[in-house]
């Protein structure tokens, strides 16, 4: 999948037609690329990562909090 930098954010480019520098990543490797800041290096800047589904059903294993930061949230 291709991503491009647009106004400080990463934007998916499924049709592969958006102008500008792009970064390619395998869909299964997206979380790893975000964690390693691979997009920042590839696109030569700082970017807000695309929103993705959090692993483990929305709960972060290291904190015990839901994805939105509240321990007993019902929002997904």
Secondary structure, 3 states (H helix, E strand, C coil): CEEEEECCEEEECCCCCCCCCEEECCHHHHHHHHHCCHHHHHCCCCCECCCCCCCHHHECCCCCCECCCCCCCCCC
